[in-house]
Amino acid sequence: MDFASLLGAVPPPALAVVAVATLVMFLRARGLRTARPRPTDVPEALADCTIRAVNRLMSAEQAACFAAVRRWAEPRGLHVCAEVSLSALFTVDHADRRRRASGFGSLRQKYLDLLVIDAACRPLVGIEYHGSGHFGARAKRSDAIKRHAFAAAGLQLLEVDRNVGAAELARRLDAAVPQAPDEGRRAA
């Protein structure tokens, strides 16, 4: 039996697996990487990179909103977190593993401007600031995902336009957060 006859007897998927395995062994023998860097390789991955801290975590407009929320929260024993990852705030569950991964994927790389939490670090209300830099299709899509996630989780999301003053913001926070955060804190 010649080589061509042998190849014809091997099913195509098995042939593809053998080809990929051969390529991987060849690349490894030459010292080339075939996979993403593992966490232990992070220093090596960053070795030639310039890393700087950002000058400001938020815009001046967002900082003014943050200050107003903090002034409201502190006398109530509450805390304000800035730039909170939605993947840290929500979990996603579904019987289908792919749907669960897809749902979680829609939350990854999305951040909430401000989050009010109680002394036990429980989320009470999210705040999305719509300042001068908040526009376009990308922001609309991100906002829709945030609205859905907050509603599905039973948490309040306040969307604050740049023309909302500190007094109005405090009024809206009073309406969104009960006096006793432990009792009915997620009521709509």
C-alpha positions as CSV (number, residue, x, y, z in Angstrom):
1,M,0.0,0.0,0.0
2,D,1.4,3.4,-1.0
3,F,1.3,6.7,1.0
4,A,-1.5,8.2,-1.0
5,S,-3.7,5.1,-0.3
6,L,-3.0,5.4,3.4
7,L,-4.1,9.1,3.4
8,G,-7.3,8.2,1.7
9,A,-8.1,5.7,4.5
10,V,-7.7,8.3,7.3
11,P,-10.9,10.4,8.0
12,P,-10.3,14.1,7.2
13,P,-10.9,15.3,10.9
14,A,-8.2,12.9,12.1
15,L,-5.9,14.2,9.4
16,A,-6.5,17.8,10.5
17,V,-5.7,16.9,14.1
18,V,-2.5,15.3,13.1
19,A,-1.5,18.3,11.0
20,V,-2.2,20.8,13.8
21,A,-0.3,18.6,16.4
22,T,2.6,18.4,14.0
23,L,2.6,22.2,13.5
24,V,2.5,22.8,17.3
25,M,5.4,20.4,17.9
26,F,7.4,22.1,15.1
27,L,6.8,25.6,16.5
28,R,7.7,24.5,20.1
29,A,10.9,22.9,18.8
30,R,11.9,26.2,17.3
31,G,11.0,28.0,20.6
32,L,8.0,29.8,19.2
33,R,5.0,30.3,21.5
34,T,1.7,28.8,20.4
35,A,-0.5,29.9,23.3
36,R,-1.3,33.0,25.2
37,P,1.0,34.0,28.0
38,R,0.1,32.3,31.3
39,P,-0.2,34.4,34.4
40,T,3.3,33.5,35.5
41,D,4.5,35.0,32.2
42,V,3.0,38.4,32.8
43,P,6.2,40.1,33.8
44,E,7.8,38.9,30.6
45,A,4.8,40.0,28.6
46,L,5.1,43.5,30.1
47,A,8.9,43.7,30.1
48,D,9.1,46.0,27.0
49,C,6.0,48.0,27.7
50,T,5.8,51.5,29.2
51,I,3.3,51.6,32.0
52,R,2.0,54.8,33.5
53,A,-0.8,55.6,35.9
54,V,-3.6,57.7,34.5
55,N,-3.6,61.4,35.5
56,R,-7.2,61.3,36.4
57,L,-9.6,58.4,36.9
58,M,-12.5,60.4,35.6
59,S,-13.3,63.7,33.8
60,A,-13.8,66.9,35.7
61,E,-17.6,66.6,35.1
62,Q,-17.6,63.0,36.5
63,A,-15.5,64.1,39.5
64,A,-18.1,66.8,40.4
65,C,-20.8,64.2,40.3
66,F,-18.7,61.9,42.4
67,A,-18.1,64.7,45.0
68,A,-21.9,65.4,45.1
69,V,-22.7,61.7,45.6
70,R,-20.0,61.3,48.3
71,R,-21.4,64.4,50.2
72,W,-24.8,62.7,50.1
73,A,-23.4,59.2,51.1
74,E,-21.0,60.0,53.9
75,P,-23.5,61.2,56.5
76,R,-25.5,58.1,55.9
77,G,-22.6,55.8,56.5
78,L,-22.5,54.8,52.9
79,H,-19.5,54.7,50.5
80,V,-19.0,55.5,46.8
81,C,-16.9,53.5,44.4
82,A,-15.8,54.8,41.0
83,E,-15.3,53.0,37.7
84,V,-16.7,49.6,38.9
85,S,-16.5,46.7,36.5
86,L,-19.9,45.2,35.7
87,S,-18.2,41.8,35.8
88,A,-17.4,42.4,39.5
89,L,-20.9,43.6,40.2
90,F,-23.0,40.9,38.5
91,T,-22.9,37.2,38.0
92,V,-24.6,35.5,35.0
93,D,-26.2,32.1,35.1
94,H,-27.8,30.0,32.4
95,A,-28.3,26.3,31.9
96,D,-26.5,26.5,28.6
97,R,-22.8,27.1,29.2
98,R,-22.4,29.0,25.9
99,R,-25.3,31.3,26.7
100,R,-23.8,31.9,30.2
101,A,-20.4,32.7,28.7
102,S,-22.0,35.0,26.1
103,G,-24.0,36.8,28.7
104,F,-21.0,37.3,30.9
105,G,-19.0,38.4,27.9
106,S,-21.5,41.3,27.3
107,L,-20.7,42.6,30.8
108,R,-16.9,42.3,30.6
109,Q,-15.0,45.4,29.8
110,K,-17.9,47.6,30.8
111,Y,-17.8,49.9,33.8
112,L,-20.3,51.8,35.9
113,D,-19.3,55.4,36.7
114,L,-20.3,55.3,40.4
115,L,-21.7,52.7,42.8
116,V,-23.1,53.4,46.2
117,I,-22.5,50.6,48.7
118,D,-23.3,50.1,52.4
119,A,-20.9,49.4,55.2
120,A,-21.0,45.6,54.3
121,C,-20.0,46.4,50.7
122,R,-23.4,45.5,49.3
123,P,-24.4,47.5,46.2
124,L,-27.4,49.8,46.7
125,V,-27.6,52.0,43.6
126,G,-25.5,52.5,40.5
127,I,-25.0,55.9,38.9
128,E,-24.2,56.4,35.2
129,Y,-23.2,59.9,34.4
130,H,-24.1,61.2,31.0
131,G,-21.6,64.1,30.5
132,S,-20.3,65.8,27.4
133,G,-18.3,62.8,26.4
134,H,-21.2,60.4,26.6
135,F,-22.7,60.0,23.1
136,G,-22.8,57.8,20.1
137,A,-24.0,54.3,19.3
138,R,-21.3,52.6,21.5
139,A,-22.5,54.5,24.6
140,K,-26.1,53.7,23.8
141,R,-25.4,50.0,23.5
142,S,-23.3,50.0,26.7
143,D,-26.1,51.9,28.5
144,A,-28.7,49.4,27.3
145,I,-26.6,46.5,28.7
146,K,-26.3,48.3,32.0
147,R,-30.0,49.1,32.2
148,H,-30.8,45.4,31.5
149,A,-28.3,44.1,34.0
150,F,-29.4,46.4,36.8
151,A,-33.1,45.7,36.2
152,A,-32.6,41.9,36.0
153,A,-30.6,42.0,39.3
154,G,-33.2,44.1,41.0
155,L,-30.8,47.1,41.6
156,Q,-31.5,50.7,40.9
157,L,-29.6,52.5,38.2
158,L,-29.7,56.3,38.2
159,E,-28.8,57.9,34.9
160,V,-27.6,61.5,35.6
161,D,-27.4,64.1,32.9
162,R,-24.8,66.8,33.2
163,N,-27.4,69.5,33.8
164,V,-28.6,67.7,37.0
165,G,-27.5,69.7,40.1
166,A,-26.4,68.4,43.5
167,A,-29.8,69.0,45.1
168,E,-31.7,67.1,42.4
169,L,-29.1,64.3,42.5
170,A,-29.5,64.1,46.3
171,R,-33.3,63.9,45.9
172,R,-33.0,61.1,43.4
173,L,-30.6,59.2,45.6
174,D,-33.0,59.6,48.6
175,A,-35.8,58.1,46.5
176,A,-33.6,55.2,45.3
177,V,-32.0,54.2,48.6
178,P,-34.2,53.5,51.6
179,Q,-33.3,55.0,54.9
180,A,-32.4,51.6,56.4
181,P,-30.3,50.1,53.6
182,D,-30.6,46.5,55.1
183,E,-34.4,46.6,54.9
184,G,-35.8,46.4,51.4
185,R,-32.7,47.9,49.9
186,R,-33.5,46.4,46.5
187,A,-37.1,47.5,46.3
188,A,-38.0,49.3,43.1
